[in-house]
Amino acid sequence: MILECVDLDFNGKGVCKKEGFVYFIDNMLKGEIAEVKITKTNKSYGFGEVIKFKQRSPYRKNNFPLSYASLYHLDNQVQLDYQMGLTKETFKKISNLEIKVEEIITDNKPVYYRNKITLHVKKIGNKLKLGSFENKSHQLEVLDSHLLADEVINKGIEQLNKLFDKYALIDESLKKITLRSNKKDLMIIFTTTTEKWYEKELILSEIKAYSMYQNISEIESENLGGVSILLKGEAYLPLELLGLKFRLYPTGFFQTNYSVTELLYKRVLEEIKPITYLDAYAGAAIIGQIISKKAKQVFSVDINQDSINSANESIKLNNLKNVEAILGNVDDKINQLEVEGIIFDPPRSGLSKEIIDTIISKTFEQIIYISCNLRTLSRDLNLLLTKYKIRNIIPVKMFYQTTETETIVVLDKM
Ligand SMILES: C[S@@+](CC[C@H](N)C(=O)[O-])C[C@H]1O[C@@H](n2cnc3c(N)ncnc32)[C@H](O)[C@@H]1O
């Protein structure tokens, strides 16, 4: 069947329409016409792949996307337009009001920006191989380097690949390897399914890194969920951001693009008032510490013990008197702490019903919502707009070559 692509969806698939059907086609860009093979259909929509292009987009920069970079085939500037389009569309759906979306925040660095990646390990023949899984399958795409990871991480990948090429390693407990960097030093976390790990000594003697951990996660699909054991080197990666000192531990959350993160935090800081804030879903209280320059008092709440330990260490290092890191669930703490403003930076699932109810029943002077998921952001805002009004919408391009979005929304009480 011949189809013309009219749009790109949330996952970067081409959207085509024909005879009342909507088709989502892999590797097809807006404006492209192709002969397509339909691989699956439902009542009113289907999925497919390109057999042969009849017309290509002038904005196509590569023949194919990558397993870990679903917009790798799309021009970098058009990737910004794509995110802007998704953002505007989302806000149009939730509010009839014409709300201006600010210019997208970006550092214009489209590759080698990630400070953390997790790769899978699989035995192929008699050698261990490192790579990423293709399209959520268990098919390993072997990687010599990673286009999105920074230079420190790529040097780590090179070391690991050399080692795996040199020896016929027999270990099958090693499932994943996570590499983290502070732009200078490397931390490697080996995720195994069992504590005993046959090739451990050999790997530790040959690989050079600032810090090396083992994380034991019996459930194979889980990453960094189990116990972390320091194997060699330092316990954390030191990090400086906007003049403050932080410590990166193996399982602690940290935004994966340092330079755009700095721009994001700076933009949030511009909005901060001299009031008390809850820094909800705080990680290592990085936002909390940054905004403490302007806020009266900040309570940073996170459910992860490693993150709170790290937060406490850096609050002390930075000698901040008006930030307190609290271990706990935001669902509970939001009712226990008396604050005038809140910064939410939740996981992809967004805010719970209980939290939304609290925000509506109490009145907060300002809410800043940082979201990595436009769908849950729009679901949550829909409920909040009875009591709060949107002042600013600021898209942030954190992850070039991918469909991931980051958005800051500033809300004031009505
Ligand atoms: C997107 S990260 C935000 C981290 C931080 N704001 C930053 O900029 O580095 C989400 C954080 O939410 C935490 N988290 C998830 N569910 C939570 C909950 N119910 N209560 C408190 N923290 C939670 C996770 O541990 C994680 O650190």
The ligand as a Tripos MOL2 file, in Angstrom:
@<TRIPOS>MOLECULE
LIG
   27    29     1     0     0
SMALL
NO_CHARGES

@<TRIPOS>ATOM
      1 C1         12.6500   12.8080   38.0620 C.3       1 LIG1
      2 S1         13.4850   12.4270   39.5470 S.3       1 LIG1
      3 C2         13.7360   14.0670   40.1530 C.3       1 LIG1
      4 C3         15.0460   14.3430   40.8860 C.3       1 LIG1
      5 C4         15.4260   15.7610   41.2030 C.3       1 LIG1
      6 N1         14.3470   16.7010   41.3020 N.3       1 LIG1
      7 C5         16.5240   16.2840   40.3210 C.2       1 LIG1
      8 O1         16.3400   17.2630   39.6070 O.co2     1 LIG1
      9 O2         17.6270   15.7000   40.3160 O.co2     1 LIG1
     10 C6         12.2380   11.7270   40.4990 C.3       1 LIG1
     11 C7         12.5930   11.3730   41.9280 C.3       1 LIG1
     12 O3         11.3610   11.0040   42.5980 O.3       1 LIG1
     13 C8         11.6610   10.0630   43.6170 C.3       1 LIG1
     14 N2         10.3570    9.4590   43.9820 N.ar      1 LIG1
     15 C9          9.5900    8.6060   43.2500 C.ar      1 LIG1
     16 N3          8.4090    8.3720   43.8740 N.ar      1 LIG1
     17 C10         8.4150    9.1090   45.0260 C.ar      1 LIG1
     18 C11         7.4840    9.3040   46.0690 C.ar      1 LIG1
     19 N4          6.2910    8.7030   46.0680 N.pl3     1 LIG1
     20 N5          7.8030   10.1390   47.0800 N.ar      1 LIG1
     21 C12         9.0220   10.7560   47.0960 C.ar      1 LIG1
     22 N6          9.9390   10.6160   46.1220 N.ar      1 LIG1
     23 C13         9.6530    9.8080   45.0960 C.ar      1 LIG1
     24 C14        12.7090    9.1830   42.9920 C.3       1 LIG1
     25 O4         13.4830    8.5500   43.9890 O.3       1 LIG1
     26 C15        13.5300   10.1940   42.1590 C.3       1 LIG1
     27 O5         14.6370   10.6660   42.8730 O.3       1 LIG1
@<TRIPOS>BOND
     1     1     2 1
     2     2     3 1
     3     2    10 1
     4     3     4 1
     5     4     5 1
     6     5     6 1
     7     5     7 1
     8     7     8 2
     9     7     9 1
    10    10    11 1
    11    11    12 1
    12    11    26 1
    13    12    13 1
    14    13    14 1
    15    13    24 1
    16    14    15 ar
    17    14    23 ar
    18    15    16 ar
    19    16    17 ar
    20    17    18 ar
    21    17    23 ar
    22    18    19 1
    23    18    20 ar
    24    20    21 ar
    25    21    22 ar
    26    22    23 ar
    27    24    25 1
    28    24    26 1
    29    26    27 1
@<TRIPOS>SUBSTRUCTURE
     1 LIG1         1 GROUP 0 **** ****
